[in-house]
């Protein structure tokens, strides 16, 4: 990701405001180019995080202004660490930063809306079905996700992980590729594929298993897999 599309670059923009505007425009242009090539992630997540971070700066302007810069104050030999001190940004400089953020927010929001529209399109064209009987424990298992650009079916193990943010808990879906199967007109039924995995990995005798299907020929890792993972999380916790 381009340095322009980060919170720290906006804060450092007092060094060259016009250059920062150019970098933001260029960064958004590259992201939109990825969207036009049907690549949604990680750009959409990065834009959302940036947008929320910039909004937070605007809402907590005084706190940010007094803590934005850090400079080296000393080196603690015994603790073997660098000691920093916070240097507030001058009022005039911070007003320039706020002006830059005010200018950038609607541009970033427009790009986010474009990415969300693409996400919704893929989501609507991606079906999901349960394979076999579901166990009581649903936070670990397998997903089968197609990559039509390579005529391959990915068999992945998934696991739900929970992490704590500032005020609430979040869930994410970790996946790892077990193997890939060549997609052919006459292919092994998905129920049979699940049984093969159970025989190969008996430590999971009845894993929660979900199969996805789509006609879209979109990039796998940048689009199809991330959308499938979000679909499954919605299904598990709706």
VEXKEMAR-239197 format. One record per residue: residue number from 1; residue in one letter; chain; x, y, z of N, C-alpha, C, O, CB in turn. Coordinates in steps of 0.05 Angstrom, whole numbers, plus 5000, padded with zeros to 4 digits. Glycine has a CB too. Layout:
# residues N
(NUM,A,A,(X,Y,Z),(X,Y,Z),(X,Y,Z),(X,Y,Z),(X,Y,Z)) ...
//
This chain:
# residues 238
(1,X,A,(5017,4976,5000),(5000,5000,5000),(5018,5025,5000),(5038,5026,5013),(4981,5000,5024)) (2,X,A,(5009,5045,4985),(5025,5069,4983),(5026,5083,5010),(5006,5083,5025),(5013,5087,4962)) (3,X,A,(5049,5096,5017),(5051,5110,5042),(5030,5132,5045),(5021,5138,5068),(5078,5123,5045)) (4,X,A,(5020,5144,5023),(5000,5165,5025),(4975,5155,5038),(4961,5171,5051),(4994,5176,4997)) (5,X,A,(4969,5130,5035),(4944,5119,5046),(4949,5107,5074),(4944,5084,5079),(4932,5099,5027)) (6,X,A,(4959,5124,5092),(4963,5116,5119),(4960,5140,5137),(4963,5163,5128),(4992,5104,5124)) (7,X,A,(4952,5136,5162),(4948,5158,5180),(4973,5175,5185),(4972,5199,5186),(4937,5148,5207)) (8,X,A,(4995,5161,5188),(5020,5175,5193),(5028,5194,5171),(5039,5216,5176),(5043,5156,5198)) (9,X,A,(5022,5187,5146),(5029,5205,5124),(5012,5230,5125),(5022,5252,5119),(5025,5190,5097)) (10,X,A,(4987,5228,5133),(4970,5252,5136),(4981,5270,5157),(4982,5295,5154),(4941,5244,5142)) (11,X,A,(4991,5258,5179),(5001,5274,5201),(5028,5288,5193),(5033,5310,5202),(5005,5257,5226)) (12,X,A,(5044,5274,5177),(5069,5285,5168),(5066,5304,5144),(5086,5315,5135),(5088,5263,5161)) (13,X,A,(5041,5308,5135),(5037,5323,5110),(5045,5352,5112),(5047,5366,5092),(5008,5322,5103)) (14,X,A,(5049,5363,5136),(5057,5391,5139),(5084,5396,5125),(5090,5419,5119),(5060,5398,5169)) (15,X,A,(5099,5375,5119),(5125,5379,5106),(5121,5386,5076),(5137,5400,5064),(5142,5354,5108)) (16,X,A,(5099,5376,5064),(5094,5381,5036),(5065,5374,5030),(5059,5351,5022),(5114,5365,5017)) (17,X,A,(5047,5393,5033),(5019,5388,5031),(5011,5380,5002),(4996,5362,4998),(5003,5412,5039)) (18,X,A,(5023,5394,4982),(5015,5389,4955),(5024,5361,4946),(5010,5347,4931),(5027,5410,4936)) (19,X,A,(5048,5353,4955),(5058,5327,4948),(5039,5305,4960),(5033,5285,4948),(5087,5323,4958)) (20,X,A,(5030,5310,4985),(5012,5291,4998),(4986,5289,4983),(4976,5267,4979),(5007,5299,5027)) (21,X,A,(4975,5311,4973),(4951,5310,4957),(4955,5293,4932),(4938,5277,4925),(4941,5339,4950)) (22,X,A,(4978,5297,4920),(4984,5281,4896),(4986,5251,4903),(4976,5235,4888),(5010,5291,4883)) (23,X,A,(4999,5245,4925),(5002,5217,4933),(4975,5204,4939),(4970,5181,4933),(5021,5215,4956)) (24,X,A,(4957,5219,4952),(4931,5209,4959),(4916,5203,4933),(4904,5181,4930),(4915,5228,4976)) (25,X,A,(4916,5222,4914),(4902,5218,4889),(4913,5194,4873),(4899,5178,4862),(4904,5243,4872)) (26,X,A,(4940,5192,4873),(4953,5170,4859),(4947,5143,4872),(4942,5123,4859),(4983,5175,4858)) (27,X,A,(4947,5143,4899),(4940,5118,4914),(4912,5109,4908),(4907,5086,4904),(4944,5122,4943)) (28,X,A,(4893,5128,4908),(4865,5121,4903),(4862,5112,4874),(4845,5095,4868),(4847,5145,4908)) (29,X,A,(4877,5124,4856),(4876,5116,4828),(4885,5087,4825),(4873,5072,4809),(4894,5134,4810)) (30,X,A,(4906,5079,4839),(4916,5051,4837),(4896,5032,4849),(4892,5010,4839),(4943,5049,4852)) (31,X,A,(4883,5040,4871),(4863,5023,4884),(4839,5019,4865),(4829,4997,4862),(4854,5034,4911)) (32,X,A,(4830,5041,4853),(4808,5039,4835),(4815,5022,4811),(4798,5008,4800),(4799,5067,4825)) (33,X,A,(4840,5023,4802),(4849,5005,4781),(4847,4976,4789),(4838,4959,4773),(4878,5012,4773)) (34,X,A,(4854,4970,4814),(4851,4943,4824),(4821,4935,4824),(4814,4912,4816),(4863,4940,4852)) (35,X,A,(4804,4953,4833),(4775,4947,4833),(4766,4941,4804),(4750,4923,4800),(4759,4971,4844)) (36,X,A,(4775,4957,4785),(4767,4953,4757),(4777,4926,4746),(4766,4916,4727),(4777,4976,4740)) (37,X,A,(4798,4915,4759),(4808,4889,4751),(4797,4867,4770),(4808,4845,4772),(4839,4888,4752)) (38,X,A,(4775,4874,4783),(4760,4855,4800),(4776,4846,4825),(4771,4824,4835),(4751,4831,4784)) (39,X,A,(4794,4862,4834),(4810,4856,4858),(4800,4874,4881),(4805,4898,4880),(4841,4859,4853)) (40,X,A,(4787,4862,4900),(4774,4878,4921),(4793,4881,4946),(4795,4903,4957),(4748,4866,4930)) (41,X,A,(4805,4860,4954),(4822,4860,4978),(4851,4857,4972),(4859,4845,4952),(4813,4838,4997)) (42,X,A,(4869,4869,4989),(4862,4881,5015),(4855,4911,5014),(4852,4923,5035),(4886,4878,5034)) (43,X,A,(4852,4922,4990),(4848,4951,4987),(4823,4961,5001),(4824,4982,5014),(4846,4958,4958)) (44,X,A,(4801,4946,5000),(4776,4955,5012),(4779,4957,5042),(4771,4977,5054),(4753,4937,5005)) (45,X,A,(4791,4937,5054),(4795,4938,5083),(4813,4961,5091),(4809,4975,5111),(4808,4911,5093)) (46,X,A,(4834,4966,5075),(4853,4988,5081),(4839,5014,5080),(4843,5032,5097),(4877,4987,5061)) (47,X,A,(4822,5018,5060),(4807,5043,5057),(4788,5048,5080),(4787,5070,5091),(4792,5044,5030)) (48,X,A,(4774,5027,5088),(4755,5030,5111),(4770,5038,5136),(4761,5055,5151),(4739,5004,5115)) (49,X,A,(4792,5024,5142),(4808,5030,5166),(4819,5059,5164),(4819,5073,5184),(4831,5010,5169)) (50,X,A,(4828,5067,5141),(4839,5094,5138),(4817,5115,5142),(4821,5134,5156),(4851,5098,5110)) (51,X,A,(4793,5110,5130),(4771,5129,5133),(4763,5132,5162),(4759,5154,5172),(4747,5119,5116)) (52,X,A,(4761,5109,5176),(4753,5111,5205),(4775,5124,5221),(4768,5139,5240),(4748,5082,5215)) (53,X,A,(4800,5120,5214),(4822,5133,5229),(4822,5163,5225),(4826,5178,5244),(4848,5121,5220)) (54,X,A,(4817,5172,5200),(4817,5200,5194),(4793,5214,5208),(4795,5236,5218),(4816,5205,5164)) (55,X,A,(4770,5200,5208),(4747,5211,5223),(4753,5214,5253),(4745,5233,5265),(4723,5193,5219)) (56,X,A,(4768,5194,5264),(4775,5196,5292),(4793,5220,5297),(4790,5233,5318),(4789,5170,5301)) (57,X,A,(4811,5225,5279),(4829,5248,5282),(4812,5274,5283),(4817,5292,5300),(4849,5250,5259)) (58,X,A,(4793,5276,5265),(4776,5300,5264),(4759,5303,5290),(4754,5325,5299),(4758,5299,5240)) (59,X,A,(4750,5280,5301),(4733,5281,5324),(4749,5285,5350),(4738,5295,5370),(4717,5255,5327)) (60,X,A,(4775,5278,5349),(4792,5281,5373),(4816,5299,5366),(4839,5293,5373),(4802,5254,5383)) (61,X,A,(4810,5322,5354),(4831,5339,5342),(4851,5348,5363),(4875,5347,5358),(4818,5363,5329)) (62,X,A,(4842,5357,5386),(4861,5369,5406),(4880,5347,5417),(4904,5352,5419),(4845,5381,5429)) (63,X,A,(4869,5324,5423),(4886,5302,5433),(4907,5294,5412),(4930,5290,5419),(4869,5278,5441)) (64,X,A,(4898,5292,5387),(4917,5285,5366),(4938,5306,5362),(4962,5300,5359),(4902,5280,5339)) (65,X,A,(4930,5332,5363),(4949,5354,5358),(4972,5353,5379),(4995,5359,5372),(4934,5381,5359)) (66,X,A,(4965,5347,5404),(4985,5348,5425),(5002,5323,5427),(5022,5323,5441),(4972,5353,5452)) (67,X,A,(4995,5302,5412),(5009,5277,5414),(5019,5266,5387),(5028,5244,5386),(4993,5256,5428)) (68,X,A,(5016,5282,5367),(5020,5272,5340),(5050,5266,5334),(5055,5245,5321),(5010,5291,5320)) (69,X,A,(5068,5282,5343),(5096,5278,5337),(5111,5265,5360),(5105,5270,5383),(5110,5305,5330)) (70,X,A,(5129,5247,5353),(5146,5235,5374),(5175,5238,5365),(5182,5231,5342),(5139,5205,5379)) (71,X,A,(5192,5248,5382),(5220,5250,5375),(5237,5236,5397),(5228,5233,5419),(5228,5280,5373)) (72,X,A,(5261,5228,5389),(5279,5214,5408),(5289,5234,5429),(5300,5255,5423),(5303,5202,5393)) (73,X,A,(5284,5226,5454),(5293,5243,5477),(5318,5232,5489),(5336,5248,5497),(5271,5245,5498)) (74,X,A,(5321,5206,5492),(5343,5194,5505),(5345,5165,5498),(5326,5154,5486),(5342,5198,5536)) (75,X,A,(5367,5152,5506),(5370,5123,5503),(5375,5111,5530),(5395,5118,5543),(5393,5116,5483)) (76,X,A,(5358,5094,5539),(5361,5081,5565),(5379,5057,5562),(5371,5036,5551),(5333,5073,5577)) (77,X,A,(5404,5059,5571),(5423,5038,5567),(5416,5013,5583),(5418,4991,5573),(5451,5047,5576)) (78,X,A,(5407,5017,5608),(5401,4994,5625),(5377,4978,5614),(5377,4954,5613),(5395,5004,5654)) (79,X,A,(5356,4993,5606),(5332,4979,5595),(5335,4972,5566),(5318,4958,5555),(5308,4997,5599)) (80,X,A,(5356,4983,5553),(5361,4978,5525),(5337,4986,5507),(5327,4971,5491),(5367,4948,5520)) (81,X,A,(5328,5011,5511),(5306,5021,5495),(5309,5051,5490),(5322,5065,5505),(5279,5015,5509)) (82,X,A,(5296,5060,5469),(5296,5088,5462),(5273,5102,5477),(5251,5091,5478),(5293,5092,5431)) (83,X,A,(5278,5125,5488),(5258,5141,5502),(5249,5163,5484),(5265,5179,5474),(5270,5152,5529)) (84,X,A,(5223,5165,5480),(5212,5186,5462),(5197,5207,5479),(5188,5202,5501),(5192,5173,5442)) (85,X,A,(5195,5231,5467),(5178,5251,5478),(5158,5261,5457),(5165,5262,5433),(5195,5275,5489)) (86,X,A,(5135,5268,5466),(5114,5277,5448),(5117,5307,5443),(5119,5323,5462),(5086,5271,5459)) (87,X,A,(5116,5315,5417),(5119,5343,5410),(5093,5351,5395),(5087,5341,5374),(5144,5347,5391)) (88,X,A,(5078,5370,5407),(5053,5378,5394),(5057,5392,5368),(5078,5405,5364),(5037,5396,5413)) (89,X,A,(5038,5390,5350),(5039,5404,5324),(5028,5432,5328),(5009,5436,5343),(5022,5388,5303)) (90,X,A,(5041,5451,5315),(5032,5479,5317),(5003,5481,5306),(4995,5466,5288),(5051,5497,5301)) (91,X,A,(4989,5501,5317),(4961,5504,5310),(4957,5508,5280),(4940,5496,5267),(4949,5528,5324)) (92,X,A,(4974,5525,5268),(4972,5530,5239),(4976,5505,5223),(4962,5499,5204),(4992,5552,5230)) (93,X,A,(4997,5489,5230),(5003,5464,5216),(4980,5444,5219),(4973,5430,5200),(5029,5452,5226)) (94,X,A,(4969,5443,5243),(4947,5423,5247),(4922,5431,5232),(4907,5414,5222),(4941,5421,5277)) (95,X,A,(4917,5457,5229),(4895,5466,5213),(4898,5457,5184),(4879,5451,5170),(4891,5496,5215)) (96,X,A,(4923,5458,5174),(4929,5448,5147),(4923,5419,5144),(4912,5409,5124),(4958,5454,5139)) (97,X,A,(4930,5404,5165),(4925,5375,5165),(4895,5370,5164),(4885,5353,5149),(4938,5361,5189)) (98,X,A,(4880,5384,5181),(4851,5381,5181),(4838,5389,5154),(4820,5376,5145),(4838,5399,5203)) (99,X,A,(4849,5409,5141),(4840,5417,5115),(4845,5394,5095),(4828,5388,5078),(4853,5443,5106)) (100,X,A,(4869,5382,5097),(4875,5360,5079),(4857,5336,5084),(4847,5324,5065),(4905,5351,5084)) (101,X,A,(4851,5330,5109),(4833,5307,5115),(4805,5313,5105),(4792,5296,5094),(4833,5302,5146)) (102,X,A,(4796,5338,5109),(4769,5346,5100),(4767,5342,5069),(4747,5334,5059),(4763,5375,5107)) (103,X,A,(4789,5349,5056),(4790,5345,5027),(4790,5316,5019),(4777,5308,4999),(4814,5359,5015)) (104,X,A,(4805,5299,5034),(4809,5271,5026),(4785,5253,5033),(4780,5234,5019),(4834,5261,5040)) (105,X,A,(4771,5259,5055),(4750,5241,5064),(4729,5234,5043),(4723,5210,5039),(4736,5252,5088)) (106,X,A,(4718,5253,5029),(4698,5246,5009),(4709,5230,4986),(4696,5213,4974),(4684,5270,4998)) (107,X,A,(4735,5234,4979),(4748,5219,4958),(4751,5190,4966),(4746,5171,4951),(4775,5231,4950)) (108,X,A,(4760,5186,4991),(4763,5159,5002),(4736,5145,5004),(4734,5121,4998),(4777,5160,5030)) (109,X,A,(4716,5160,5013),(4689,5148,5015),(4678,5139,4989),(4665,5118,4987),(4670,5168,5028)) (110,X,A,(4683,5155,4968),(4674,5147,4941),(4687,5121,4932),(4674,5103,4921),(4681,5169,4920)) (111,X,A,(4713,5118,4938),(4728,5094,4931),(4717,5070,4947),(4714,5048,4937),(4758,5097,4936)) (112,X,A,(4711,5075,4973),(4699,5054,4990),(4672,5044,4978),(4667,5020,4977),(4695,5064,5018)) (113,X,A,(4656,5063,4970),(4630,5056,4959),(4633,5039,4933),(4618,5020,4929),(4613,5081,4953)) (114,X,A,(4653,5046,4917),(4658,5030,4893),(4666,5002,4901),(4657,4982,4889),(4680,5043,4876)) (115,X,A,(4684,4999,4921),(4692,4973,4930),(4669,4957,4942),(4667,4933,4937),(4714,4975,4950)) (116,X,A,(4652,4970,4957),(4629,4957,4969),(4609,4947,4948),(4598,4926,4951),(4615,4975,4989)) (117,X,A,(4606,4963,4927),(4588,4955,4905),(4598,4929,4892),(4583,4911,4886),(4585,4977,4884)) (118,X,A,(4625,4928,4888),(4637,4904,4877),(4633,4880,4896),(4627,4858,4888),(4667,4908,4871)) (119,X,A,(4638,4885,4922),(4634,4864,4942),(4606,4853,4941),(4603,4828,4940),(4641,4874,4970)) (120,X,A,(4586,4870,4940),(4558,4861,4940),(4552,4845,4915),(4537,4826,4916),(4539,4886,4942)) (121,X,A,(4564,4853,4893),(4559,4839,4868),(4570,4810,4870),(4557,4791,4862),(4572,4854,4844)) (122,X,A,(4595,4808,4880),(4607,4781,4883),(4591,4765,4903),(4586,4741,4898),(4636,4784,4892)) (123,X,A,(4583,4777,4925),(4568,4763,4946),(4542,4752,4935),(4533,4730,4942),(4563,4782,4970)) (124,X,A,(4528,4768,4918),(4503,4760,4907),(4507,4737,4887),(4488,4721,4882),(4489,4783,4893)) (125,X,A,(4530,4735,4875),(4536,4714,4855),(4553,4691,4867),(4565,4676,4852),(4550,4726,4832)) (126,X,A,(4553,4688,4893),(4567,4667,4906),(4548,4652,4924),(4538,4663,4944),(4591,4678,4923)) (127,X,A,(4543,4626,4918),(4524,4610,4934),(4540,4593,4953),(4564,4587,4949),(4507,4593,4916)) (128,X,A,(4527,4585,4975),(4539,4569,4996),(4520,4548,5005),(4496,4553,5009),(4549,4586,5020)) (129,X,A,(4530,4523,5008),(4513,4502,5019),(4528,4485,5039),(4552,4483,5038),(4503,4484,4996)) (130,X,A,(4513,4474,5058),(4524,4457,5078),(4529,4429,5066),(4512,4419,5051),(4506,4454,5103)) (131,X,A,(4552,4418,5072),(4559,4391,5061),(4556,4371,5084),(4571,4372,5104),(4588,4391,5050)) (132,X,A,(4537,4352,5081),(4533,4332,5102),(4519,4343,5126),(4505,4363,5125),(4559,4321,5110)) (133,X,A,(4522,4330,5149),(4509,4337,5174),(4528,4355,5190),(4552,4350,5192),(4502,4312,5190)) (134,X,A,(4517,4377,5200),(4533,4396,5216),(4536,4385,5244),(4517,4375,5256),(4519,4423,5216)) (135,X,A,(4560,4389,5255),(4564,4381,5283),(4555,4404,5301),(4546,4425,5292),(4594,4375,5289)) (136,X,A,(4556,4400,5328),(4549,4422,5346),(4570,4444,5347),(4564,4467,5352),(4545,4411,5374)) (137,X,A,(4595,4437,5342),(4617,4456,5342),(4622,4466,5313),(4630,4450,5296),(4643,4444,5354)) (138,X,A,(4617,4492,5308),(4617,4502,5281),(4641,4521,5276),(4643,4532,5254),(4592,4517,5275)) (139,X,A,(4659,4525,5295),(4680,4545,5292),(4706,4533,5280),(4726,4546,5281),(4685,4557,5318)) (140,X,A,(4704,4509,5270),(4727,4497,5257),(4717,4476,5237),(4697,4462,5242),(4747,4483,5277)) (141,X,A,(4729,4475,5214),(4720,4456,5194),(4733,4461,5167),(4756,4470,5165),(4690,4457,5191)) (142,X,A,(4718,4455,5145),(4728,4457,5118),(4710,4475,5101),(4686,4475,5105),(4732,4430,5105)) (143,X,A,(4722,4489,5082),(4707,4502,5062),(4719,4495,5034),(4743,4492,5031),(4707,4533,5066)) (144,X,A,(4701,4492,5015),(4709,4486,4987),(4702,4511,4971),(4679,4519,4969),(4694,4460,4976)) (145,X,A,(4723,4523,4959),(4719,4548,4944),(4731,4546,4916),(4754,4539,4914),(4731,4572,4960)) (146,X,A,(4715,4552,4896),(4725,4550,4868),(4742,4573,4859),(4738,4596,4867),(4702,4546,4849)) (147,X,A,(4761,4567,4842),(4777,4588,4828),(4772,4583,4798),(4786,4566,4786),(4808,4587,4836)) (148,X,A,(4753,4597,4787),(4746,4592,4759),(4767,4602,4739),(4768,4593,4716),(4720,4604,4753)) (149,X,A,(4784,4620,4748),(4805,4629,4730),(4826,4607,4725),(4840,4608,4704),(4819,4654,4742)) (150,X,A,(4828,4588,4743),(4847,4566,4740),(4834,4539,4739),(4848,4519,4738),(4867,4567,4763)) (151,X,A,(4808,4539,4739),(4792,4513,4738),(4801,4495,4761),(4807,4471,4757),(4796,4499,4711)) (152,X,A,(4802,4507,4785),(4811,4492,4808),(4791,4495,4831),(4779,4517,4834),(4840,4502,4817)) (153,X,A,(4788,4474,4847),(4772,4476,4872),(4791,4475,4896),(4806,4456,4899),(4751,4453,4873)) (154,X,A,(4791,4496,4912),(4808,4497,4936),(4793,4484,4959),(4770,4490,4965),(4815,4526,4943)) (155,X,A,(4807,4466,4972),(4798,4454,4997),(4814,4467,5020),(4838,4464,5021),(4801,4422,4998)) (156,X,A,(4800,4481,5037),(4813,4497,5058),(4802,4489,5085),(4779,4483,5089),(4810,4527,5053)) (157,X,A,(4820,4489,5105),(4811,4486,5133),(4806,4514,5143),(4822,4532,5138),(4833,4471,5150)) (158,X,A,(4784,4518,5159),(4779,4544,5171),(4777,4541,5201),(4771,4520,5212),(4753,4555,5160)) (159,X,A,(4783,4564,5214),(4781,4565,5243),(4774,4594,5250),(4786,4613,5241),(4808,4557,5257)) (160,X,A,(4754,4597,5267),(4745,4623,5276),(4763,4632,5299),(4767,4616,5318),(4715,4623,5285)) (161,X,A,(4774,4656,5298),(4790,4667,5320),(4776,4692,5330),(4764,4707,5314),(4819,4672,5311)) (162,X,A,(4779,4697,5355),(4767,4721,5368),(4789,4738,5379),(4807,4729,5393),(4747,4712,5391)) (163,X,A,(4788,4764,5373),(4807,4783,5384),(4792,4807,5395),(4770,4813,5386),(4828,4792,5363)) (164,X,A,(4804,4820,5414),(4791,4842,5428),(4801,4869,5418),(4826,4874,5418),(4794,4840,5458)) (165,X,A,(4783,4887,5410),(4790,4914,5402),(4788,4933,5426),(4788,4924,5449),(4773,4923,5379)) (166,X,A,(4785,4958,5420),(4784,4979,5441),(4760,4975,5459),(4762,4976,5484),(4784,5007,5429)) (167,X,A,(4737,4969,5447),(4713,4968,5463),(4696,4942,5459),(4676,4938,5472),(4695,4991,5457)) (168,X,A,(4705,4925,5441),(4689,4901,5435),(4706,4879,5423),(4729,4883,5417),(4666,4908,5416)) (169,X,A,(4694,4856,5421),(4707,4833,5410),(4701,4830,5380),(4679,4837,5371),(4700,4807,5425)) (170,X,A,(4720,4820,5365),(4717,4816,5337),(4723,4787,5330),(4739,4774,5343),(4735,4836,5320)) (171,X,A,(4711,4778,5308),(4716,4751,5299),(4729,4752,5271),(4722,4769,5255),(4690,4734,5297)) (172,X,A,(4748,4734,5267),(4760,4732,5240),(4761,4703,5233),(4760,4685,5250),(4788,4746,5239)) (173,X,A,(4764,4697,5207),(4764,4670,5198),(4792,4664,5186),(4799,4675,5165),(4742,4665,5176)) (174,X,A,(4807,4647,5199),(4833,4639,5189),(4829,4615,5171),(4815,4596,5178),(4853,4633,5212)) (175,X,A,(4843,4615,5148),(4841,4592,5130),(4869,4583,5122),(4888,4599,5121),(4824,4599,5105)) (176,X,A,(4871,4558,5116),(4896,4547,5105),(4889,4526,5083),(4870,4510,5087),(4914,4534,5127)) (177,X,A,(4903,4527,5061),(4898,4509,5039),(4907,4480,5046),(4930,4476,5053),(4911,4519,5013)) (178,X,A,(4889,4461,5043),(4896,4433,5047),(4906,4421,5021),(4927,4408,5020),(4872,4417,5058)) (179,X,A,(4890,4425,5000),(4897,4415,4974),(4879,4429,4953),(4860,4443,4960),(4895,4384,4972)) (180,X,A,(4885,4424,4928),(4868,4434,4906),(4861,4411,4888),(4876,4391,4885),(4883,4456,4890)) (181,X,A,(4837,4413,4876),(4827,4392,4858),(4821,4405,4831),(4810,4427,4830),(4802,4378,4869)) (182,X,A,(4827,4391,4810),(4821,4402,4783),(4791,4400,4778),(4779,4379,4782),(4837,4386,4761)) (183,X,A,(4779,4422,4770),(4751,4423,4764),(4746,4413,4735),(4758,4423,4716),(4739,4452,4767)) (184,X,A,(4729,4392,4733),(4723,4380,4707),(4693,4377,4705),(4679,4378,4725),(4738,4353,4704)) (185,X,A,(4683,4373,4680),(4654,4369,4677),(4643,4346,4693),(4621,4347,4703),(4648,4364,4647)) (186,X,A,(4659,4325,4696),(4651,4302,4712),(4670,4302,4737),(4693,4293,4735),(4653,4275,4697)) (187,X,A,(4660,4312,4759),(4676,4316,4782),(4665,4300,4806),(4641,4295,4807),(4679,4345,4789)) (188,X,A,(4683,4293,4824),(4675,4278,4848),(4654,4295,4864),(4658,4319,4868),(4700,4272,4866)) (189,X,A,(4632,4283,4873),(4613,4298,4889),(4625,4310,4914),(4644,4298,4926),(4589,4280,4897)) (190,X,A,(4615,4333,4923),(4627,4346,4946),(4624,4330,4971),(4641,4331,4989),(4614,4374,4950)) (191,X,A,(4602,4314,4973),(4599,4296,4997),(4622,4276,4998),(4632,4270,5020),(4572,4282,4997)) (192,X,A,(4630,4266,4975),(4652,4246,4973),(4678,4260,4980),(4695,4247,4993),(4653,4234,4946)) (193,X,A,(4682,4285,4972),(4706,4300,4978),(4709,4303,5008),(4730,4300,5020),(4706,4327,4964)) (194,X,A,(4686,4309,5022),(4687,4312,5051),(4694,4285,5064),(4710,4285,5083),(4659,4322,5061)) (195,X,A,(4683,4263,5055),(4689,4237,5066),(4719,4230,5063),(4731,4219,5081),(4672,4215,5054)) (196,X,A,(4730,4238,5040),(4759,4233,5036),(4776,4249,5056),(4796,4239,5067),(4767,4241,5007)) (197,X,A,(4767,4274,5062),(4782,4290,5082),(4779,4278,5110),(4798,4279,5125),(4771,4319,5082)) (198,X,A,(4756,4267,5116),(4752,4255,5143),(4770,4231,5145),(4782,4226,5167),(4722,4247,5146)) (199,X,A,(4773,4215,5124),(4791,4192,5125),(4820,4201,5127),(4836,4188,5141),(4787,4174,5100)) (200,X,A,(4826,4223,5114),(4854,4232,5114),(4861,4246,5140),(4884,4245,5149),(4859,4251,5091)) (201,X,A,(4841,4259,5152),(4846,4274,5177),(4826,4265,5198),(4807,4279,5204),(4845,4305,5173)) (202,X,A,(4829,4241,5210),(4809,4230,5228),(4806,4245,5254),(4787,4240,5269),(4817,4201,5234)) (203,X,A,(4824,4264,5260),(4821,4280,5284),(4796,4298,5283),(4787,4308,5303),(4846,4297,5289)) (204,X,A,(4785,4301,5259),(4760,4316,5255),(4740,4297,5243),(4736,4297,5218),(4764,4342,5237)) (205,X,A,(4726,4280,5259),(4709,4259,5248),(4683,4269,5234),(4673,4256,5216),(4701,4240,5270)) (206,X,A,(4674,4293,5243),(4650,4304,5230),(4653,4335,5229),(4640,4349,5244),(4623,4297,5246)) (207,X,A,(4671,4344,5212),(4676,4373,5211),(4653,4389,5198),(4641,4379,5179),(4702,4378,5196)) (208,X,A,(4649,4413,5208),(4630,4431,5194),(4642,4437,5167),(4665,4446,5165),(4626,4458,5211)) (209,X,A,(4627,4432,5146),(4637,4435,5119),(4617,4450,5102),(4593,4445,5102),(4643,4407,5106)) (210,X,A,(4628,4469,5087),(4612,4487,5070),(4624,4488,5042),(4649,4491,5039),(4609,4515,5082)) (211,X,A,(4607,4486,5021),(4617,4488,4994),(4606,4513,4981),(4582,4519,4983),(4608,4462,4978)) (212,X,A,(4623,4528,4967),(4615,4552,4953),(4615,4546,4923),(4630,4529,4913),(4634,4575,4960)) (213,X,A,(4599,4562,4909),(4598,4559,4880),(4593,4586,4867),(4578,4603,4879),(4575,4539,4871)) (214,X,A,(4605,4591,4844),(4601,4616,4830),(4608,4612,4800),(4624,4595,4794),(4617,4639,4842)) (215,X,A,(4596,4629,4784),(4604,4629,4755),(4624,4651,4749),(4634,4653,4727),(4579,4633,4738)) (216,X,A,(4630,4667,4769),(4649,4690,4765),(4677,4680,4761),(4687,4662,4775),(4647,4709,4788)) (217,X,A,(4691,4692,4742),(4719,4687,4738),(4735,4711,4748),(4748,4726,4733),(4726,4682,4707)) (218,X,A,(4735,4713,4775),(4748,4736,4788),(4773,4725,4803),(4774,4701,4809),(4729,4750,4808)) (219,X,A,(4792,4742,4809),(4816,4733,4824),(4808,4719,4850),(4791,4728,4865),(4834,4757,4830)) (220,X,A,(4822,4697,4855),(4815,4681,4878),(4822,4694,4905),(4805,4699,4922),(4829,4654,4876)) (221,X,A,(4848,4699,4909),(4857,4709,4935),(4849,4738,4941),(4845,4746,4964),(4887,4707,4937)) (222,X,A,(4845,4754,4920),(4838,4782,4923),(4808,4786,4926),(4799,4807,4935),(4849,4799,4901)) (223,X,A,(4792,4767,4916),(4763,4772,4915),(4747,4748,4924),(4733,4750,4944),(4755,4779,4887)) (224,X,A,(4748,4725,4910),(4730,4703,4915),(4733,4692,4944),(4713,4690,4958),(4735,4681,4895)) (225,X,A,(4758,4687,4952),(4762,4675,4979),(4754,4695,5001),(4741,4687,5020),(4791,4667,4982)) (226,X,A,(4763,4721,5000),(4755,4739,5021),(4725,4743,5024),(4714,4744,5046),(4767,4766,5017)) (227,X,A,(4711,4743,5001),(4681,4746,5002),(4669,4721,5014),(4650,4723,5030),(4670,4752,4974)) (228,X,A,(4679,4698,5006),(4669,4673,5017),(4673,4671,5048),(4655,4662,5062),(4683,4649,5004)) (229,X,A,(4696,4680,5057),(4701,4680,5086),(4682,4698,5101),(4672,4690,5122),(4730,4688,5092)) (230,X,A,(4677,4721,5090),(4658,4739,5103),(4629,4728,5102),(4614,4732,5121),(4659,4767,5090)) (231,X,A,(4622,4715,5080),(4596,4703,5078),(4593,4681,5100),(4572,4680,5113),(4592,4690,5051)) (232,X,A,(4613,4665,5104),(4611,4644,5124),(4609,4656,5152),(4594,4646,5169),(4636,4625,5122)) (233,X,A,(4624,4677,5158),(4623,4689,5184),(4594,4700,5189),(4584,4697,5211),(4643,4712,5187)) (234,X,A,(4583,4713,5169),(4555,4723,5172),(4536,4700,5178),(4518,4702,5194),(4546,4738,5147)) (235,X,A,(4540,4677,5164),(4523,4654,5167),(4525,4643,5195),(4505,4635,5207),(4529,4633,5146)) (236,X,A,(4549,4641,5205),(4554,4629,5232),(4543,4646,5254),(4535,4635,5275),(4584,4624,5236)) (237,X,A,(4543,4672,5251),(4536,4690,5274),(4513,4708,5268),(4508,4727,5283),(4560,4706,5281)) (238,X,A,(4497,4702,5247),(4473,4718,5242),(4451,4710,5261),(4429,4721,5260),(4464,4714,5212)) 
//
